Amino acid sequence: MDKKSTPSNNTSMSDHDGERNIVKEAPRRSTLEFLRQFARCYHYEPRLSAPLGNMIIN
């Protein structure tokens, strides 16, 4: 049965004794910094109409 199964994307199979190495995936630091800065600047004003309610304050 092990020969017919496919490992998932976040694990990889090694050829040594059937061991599995867990591969941790994470976003780049620059991506996280961009999202943090965007979250600090973003503001929604519900009193305005829907297209104008989204604001990015610089």
C-alpha positions as CSV (number, residue, x, y, z in Angstrom):
1,M,0.0,0.0,0.0
2,D,2.9,2.4,0.7
3,K,4.1,2.1,-2.8
4,K,0.8,3.3,-4.2
5,S,0.3,6.4,-2.0
6,T,1.6,9.8,-2.8
7,P,3.2,12.0,-0.2
8,S,1.5,15.4,0.5
9,N,3.0,18.7,-0.5
10,N,4.4,19.5,2.9
11,T,6.2,16.3,3.5
12,S,8.9,14.6,1.5
13,M,9.9,10.9,1.5
14,S,13.5,9.9,1.8
15,D,14.9,6.6,0.6
16,H,16.4,5.7,4.0
17,D,14.3,3.3,6.0
18,G,11.0,5.1,5.0
19,E,11.8,8.2,7.1
20,R,9.8,11.4,6.4
21,N,11.3,14.9,6.6
22,I,8.8,17.6,7.4
23,V,9.2,20.6,5.2
24,K,7.9,23.8,6.9
25,E,6.6,26.4,4.5
26,A,6.2,30.0,5.5
27,P,5.8,33.3,3.7
28,R,8.9,35.5,3.1
29,R,9.7,38.1,5.7
30,S,9.2,40.9,3.1
31,T,5.6,39.6,2.5
32,L,4.8,39.7,6.2
33,E,6.2,43.2,6.5
34,F,4.2,44.4,3.5
35,L,1.0,43.0,5.0
36,R,1.7,44.5,8.4
37,Q,2.2,47.9,6.9
38,F,-0.9,47.6,4.8
39,A,-2.9,46.6,7.9
40,R,-1.7,49.7,9.7
41,C,-2.7,52.0,6.8
42,Y,-6.1,50.4,5.8
43,H,-9.3,51.9,7.0
44,Y,-12.9,51.2,6.1
45,E,-15.5,53.9,6.6
46,P,-19.0,52.4,6.7
47,R,-20.7,55.8,6.4
48,L,-19.4,56.2,2.8
49,S,-20.8,54.3,-0.1
50,A,-19.3,50.9,-0.7
51,P,-16.8,51.9,-3.5
52,L,-15.5,54.8,-1.4
53,G,-15.5,53.1,2.0
54,N,-12.1,51.5,1.5
55,M,-9.2,53.8,2.3
56,I,-5.5,53.5,2.5
57,I,-4.2,56.4,4.7
58,N,-0.6,57.3,4.1
